[in-house]
Amino acid sequence: MEIEENESEDLVTRTAKENFGINYLYPWQRMVIENILGAYECHKKNCGLQP
């Protein structure tokens, strides 16, 4: 069974590729993007923002 490249990517990797053109993330880059996405999700829930 062959896995499509896009299926094996998580949200952080996909976000880095689509928004910044980065194909590989160093651990600290992953942490920064995860924190930004997490903060956005928390803010969206607490403030009732629409996606």
N, C-alpha and C positions, 0 to 999 in steps of 0.2 A: 504494500500500500504506500503510495507516494503522497506526502503531505505538501499542500500548496504553501508557498513561502508566506503569503499573507495570513494563512490560518495559524501558522506557528508564531506569529508576532503578537505581542501583548500591546496594550494601549499605549504604554510609555514609548516603546520602540516605534510604533506606528506614528505617534505624535512627533517624535524627533525627526523621522524621515519626511513626513508630510510638511511640517512647519519650518524645519531648519535644514533639511537636506543632509542630515547626519545618519549614516548607515550603521555605525557602531557607537555604543555608549560606554564610556568609562563608568565604573561604579558610582563615583560622585556625581556625574552628569545624570545618571538614572535617578539618584536620590533627589536631586534638585527638581527634576521634572515630575517625579512622583509627588513631592511635597506641593508643588504648584497645582497639579491636578487635584490633589486631595483637598487643598485649601479652597479651591474653586467649588468643588462639590459641596463642601461644608457650608460655604457662604451661600451657595445657591439654595440649599435646604433651609438654612436659618433665615434667609431674607425672602424666601418665596419667589425667587427669580425663575423665570421660564427659560428653558434651553433655547 
